[in-house]
Amino acid sequence: MSEQNGEWNLRDINIPGLIGGMLIFALPFMGAWWQVRFGTTAFALDLSPFGVATSQYGIPIASPVLSAVSLAFTILILYFAALLVAGSVLSANPEYRTLSDWLVRWSARKPAYLIIFFVLSLVVTGLAMDYTLAQAGIAIDLPILIGEAAGSISVSGLAVRIPATMGLTMAFFFAVIFAVIAALAEPYQAHRHQEDTKQE
C-alpha cells in the first residue's frame, strides 16, 4: 500500500487474517472439543461450542435449548470468520484501508475469546457435575478438565464402581492454533500500515 492510487496490491493482503479466517470456517465441523465418559455406556458427553451430544446407556438425549445455543455459536463464528477474510483481502486496496482495519480489529480476536469462554464454561460444568453426583450419593472426585477418576455408588447394599474419564480432544487444540493465527492478523495489519507510513 505504498501508493494511495486505489489499485489492488496482492502483497498487502493480510496473510494471517486470510489463513486464520479460512481455518476458522472449519471449526464448527471438526467435532467435539471435550469428552466425558462415565462407565462404558452409562453416560457420555461430547461437547463443543457448536454442538452437544449426550447419551445414557447408548440412548441419545436431545436438548432443543442446547441445540439452539450451539446453532447461534455456529452462525456467530462463521460471521466473524467471513469478516476476517473480507478485512484481510480489502487490506490490499488503499481505498478500503479504514474498513479493512475495522473488520480485522472487530473479528481477529473473537475465536480466542470463544475458546476462553469455553474453557471457563468447562470448569463451571465440571464443578456442577461434581456437586450433582455428590447429591445423588455417588462418591467421586472428578478432575476439572482432563483426567480419570473412579467413584462408587451403593445399590441394594452393594458398592458399584463407576470409572469416569474426561479430556480435551485434538479438535480443541486445532481450534487454539487457528485462533492464534487469526489473532495475529491484527498486529500484522498494524505493522504493515506502519511500514507504509514510513515509505510515504
N, C-alpha and C positions, 0 to 999 in steps of 0.2 A: 504493500500500500504506500509506496514511496511517492506516488503521484496522485493528486486528487482529481483524476480525469474521469472517474466513473467507470473505468474499464475493469473487467474481471481479471484477477491475477491468481491463478490456482496455487501459487506458492504461499499465498496468505490465508489459505483455508486453515481453520483451527483443527489441526490433526488429532490431538487428544479428544477434543469435543466430538469430532466426527466419528472416530473409532468408538469412544465411550458411549455415544448416543446409539450407535448401531448395536452395540453389545447389550445395552440396557433394554432394547426391544425384545431380547431373548429371555429376560428374567422371568416373566410370568409363565413361561412354558418349560422351565427347567426342573420342575418338580419340587418336592418338599425340601425345606431348609432345616427342619428339626423333626426328629422322630422319637416317639416314646412307645415302649412296649412293656406290658405287664403280663407275665406268664408267656406261654406260647401263643395263645389266641385270645386270652381273657380280655385284653383291651389294647388297641393300637391307635396311635395318633400320628398323623403326618401333617405337618404344619408349615405354611409359608404365608407371607402377606397376601398371596394371590390364590390361596386355596387351603381348605381344611378337610381332611379325610379322617374320619373316626370309625372304628368298628368294635363291636363287642362279640367275642366268640365267633368271629368271621362274618358277622351280620353288620352291614354298613349302617351308620347313624347319620342322618341328614339334619342339617340346621339351616332353614331359609335365611335366618338373620346373618349367620356367618358367611353364607354364600353371597349375600348382598354386599357385605363388607369387603369380601375378597374381590368381587367384581369392581367395586369402587376403587380399590387399590390398584387393580389391573389397569383400569382406564386412566387413573392419575399418572402411573409410572410411564405408560405409553405416551401420554400427553407431554410429559416432561422430556422424554426421550426425543420426541418429534421436535420440540422447541430447541433442544440442544443441537440436534443435527442441523436444523434450519439456521440457527445462530452461527454455527461453525462454518457453514457454507457461505452465508452472507458476509462473513468477515473478509471474503476475497474481493469485495467491492467497496471502495471507499464511501460511496453514496449511502451505504447501509450500515456504516460503522456504528452509529448510535444504537440502531435497532439490534444489530448483532451483539453489541456489548450487553444490552439489556436482556436479550434472550439467553445468552450464555450465563450471565450472572444469576438470572432467575431460576435456571434449571440445573446447572452443573452440580450443585451440592445436594439436590433433592434425593438421589439414590442413597447417599451416605446417611442422610437424616432418616430415611426409611429403615436402614439397617440398624441404626442406633435405637430407633423406636421398637423395632422387632426384638432386639436383644433385651431391652428393658421389659418388654411385654413377656418374654420368656421367663425372666426372673420372677415377675409377679405371678405368672401361671404356675411355675414350679412351687412357689410358696403356697399358692391356693390349693394345689393338688396335695401337698404335704398336709395341710390343715384338714382338707376334706377326708383324706384317708384316715387321719388320726381320729376324726369324729366318727368314722364308720367302724372304728375298732381295729384297724389294720396298722400294726406297729411296723413302721418302715421309715428310714431316714433317707429321703430322696436327695440325690445330687441336684445342684442348681441347674446346670445346663448339660453337662456331659458326665457320664459315669454309669456305674452299675450298683445296684443295691438289692437286698433281699428282705422282704417283710414276712410277717406271719399273721394269720387270722384264725380265730378259734371257730371251728364249725362242728357242732354236735359234740363238743368236748375234745375234739382233735385239733391239733395245731397244723395248719396247712401253710406251707412255704410258698411265697409268691416272689419270683425274681422280677426285677424291673431294670430296664436299660433305657437310656436316653442319650442322644447325641446329635451334633450338627452334621449335616450331610455335605458332600462335595459341592452341591448347588449353592450352599451358603457361602463357601469360600470363594467360589467363582463370582458370586454377587459382590463380595468385598473387593475383589480385584477389579471388576467392572466399575464399581462405584469410585474407586481410587482413580482410575483412568479418566472417568467423567469429571471428577473434582479437579483434575489437573488442567482442564480446559480454561478455567477462569484465570489462574496465574499465567498460563501460556498466552492467552489473549492480551493480557495487560503487558506482558513482556514484549510481545510483537509490536504493540502500539507505541511503547517507549522507544523501540528501535526506529520506528518510522518517524517519530518526532525528532530524533537526533539526526536522521538523514535529511530532513527537510530544511 
